[in-house]
Amino acid sequence: MSNPIQYDPIGVIRTPFDDPNGMPIQPAGESAARGTIELNDDYEAGLSDLEEFSHCIVLYHFHVGDDDYSLRPTPFLDDTDRGLFATRAPSRPNPIGLSVVAIESIDGPEITVSGIDVVDRTPLLDIKPFVGAFDVPAETTDGWIDSTHANVETTAADDRFLEQ
């Protein structure tokens, strides 16, 4: 590629999780995990009006884990190899993560959130408001996840995507 894509973090996500092992794998359900999004001071003005939303979408760079990826990983919720792009596996060609978190409060350049599912000191790429009318389709199907009958609210990460 002649013009590589480059992103500069706009802040850092602080959480109680030192590593992915045992961390919630998705911010679904009533996760009590709290964290703080610390925006670089230059971006504080961009938080104006975000407090009117109950949730936000956080985009970030997976900075811990395995740099190698498989196009057929075995996801956390299953014991069958699946296509990478039909999973939320963190080992990916572009290690970008997405979480929907509840906004608890905003104080200056810091957002306190709940339902967080990332490793401490994760580089923040972007924040977007979660808009129910846009982000929740009226009808969905959940593919292979429906057949696993997995309880995503209580599922925690294990070591299958960590560097060995």
N, C-alpha and C positions, 0 to 999 in steps of 0.2 A: 504494500500500500504506500503510495507516494506521500499522502498527507494523513499521518496517523491522527486519530481522535485523541484529544487530551482533555481531562477534566481536572480542575483544581478544587479541592475540598473547600466548602464554605463554613465548616465548623467541625465539631466532633460530638459523638454520642457517648454519654457516660451512663454505664449500667452496672448492676451488681455482679455481672458475669465476667470472670477473668478468662474463661475459655469456653468454647462451644459445648463441651461435654456437660450434659445435664441442663442446659439452657432450654427454654421453650423453643420449639421449632417454628412456630407461627404465633402471631399475636391474637389468635382466635379466642373466643369465649371470654371468660371473666378473669384473665390473667392479672394477678396483683403486682407483677413485676413493674417497678417504677424506675424511671431514668430521667436524665436531663439532656436536652439537646442544647449544646453550647455553640451558638452561632458566632462567627467572627464579627467583631464590632462593626466592621464596614457594612454588614448586611442587616443590622438591627432595624433600620427603617422599613425593611421589607416585611417585618412581622406585624405591621399595622393592620388591624382588622381581622387577623387570624384568630383572636380570642373569641370571635363570634361563632366559630365552628366548634363542634364537639370533638372532632377527630381530624387528623391530618395524615397524609401519605408521606413517608420518609424514604428517600432513595439514598443508598449508601454503597460504599466499596467494601466488599468482603476482604478484610486485611489479614485474617487469621485462617489457617486451614491449608488444604491441599491445593497447590497450583495446578496439578494434573487433574484432568476431568475425563469422564467416560461419556460417550454418547448413549450408553445403556447402563446408567447407575441403578442400584437397588435403593429406592427411596426409603426414608424413615418409616413411612406408614405401610410398608409392604415388604414381602420377601421375594418379589419377582423383579427381574431387571425391566426397566421401563425406558422409553425414549427420554433423553435429557430434557427436551423442551416440553414434555408432559409431566415434569416434576418441578419441585422447588429446591432441588439439590443446590447447595452453595458453590460447589466446584463447577465452574462454567467457563466457556471461552472468554467472556467478559464478566468478571466477578462483581456484578451489580445486584444489590439486594433491595427489596421493597417491603415495607411494613406499614400497616395501618394502625395508628396508636391514638389513644384518647388524650386530649389536651386537658391537663389539670390546671395549669396556670402559666402565664407568661410574665416574666420579670426582666425587663431590659432585653439583652440578647439571649436569655435563657428560657427554654420551654420545658416545664416539668410535664412528663407524660406517663401514662400507665399502659400496660399491655406490651411492653417493649420486649424484643426477642433478638437482641444483637449483643455481640461481645463489647466489653468496655473499650473505649477509645476508638470506636469505629469511625472512619472518615465519612462525614456527611457530604452528599452531593447536591441534594435539593429537598425542598419541602413543598408540598402542594396541599390545598384544602381537600378534605374528603367531602364530596357532595353526593348525598344519597340518590338524588335524581339522576346523576350522571354515572355514579360508580357502582350501583346495585341494579343489575339487569332484572327485569320482572321474572324471567324464566332462565334457569341455568341447569346444566348437567355437570357433574363432577367426575366424569370419566371413571377410570379405574379406582379412584378413591371411594366411590360409592360402594364398590364390591368388597372393599376391605373392612367395612363397618368400623373403621378406626375412630377413636375418640380423640379428635385433634385438640380439644381443649386441655387434655391432660398429658399430651405427648411431649417428651423432652428429647433433646438431641443425644445421640450416642457418639461413639468415636469413628463411625464409618467414613466421615469426610475430613478427618483430621490427618495431618501429616504423620506418617508412621516412622 
